[in-house]
């Protein structure tokens, strides 16, 4: 059995897959530069290159990825380049796709479907893990000086 330490020098590659198994429930935002298979429950948005919701999986929140497959349940918006809604898939939300949309016989969709003109994905490793600065529009503004620093301690 191999121990994996937090300081392991092995680099993660985009080809690696993450699994949210049937026994796992997650609440919060999930970001991945690789692929995610969801067989458990997720409450919150999911951003990844590839997202597959398995038959036992459920996401409540929006999802965004290059390749999206729904075989379980999604309650939220889909934004993807290639989207597949499987025969066991249920989507309660809008679907935006850039290249292809495939719905298998038996798929259940309750929402609007729209083809977008976005031909390239904005999902890159830098985009997924970049901290968003709330003052991007006003980066040149100077912050006010703290008058009494003892009150902050």
Buried (B, 14 or more C-beta within 10 A) or exposed (E): EEEEEEEEEEEEEEEEEEBBEBEEEBEEEBBBBBBBBBBBBBBBBBBBBBBBBBBBBBBBBBBBBBBBBBBBBBBBBBBBBBBBBBEBBBBBBBBBBBBEBEBEEEBBBEBEBEEEEBEEBEBEBEEBEEEEEEEEEEEEEEEEEEEEEEEEE
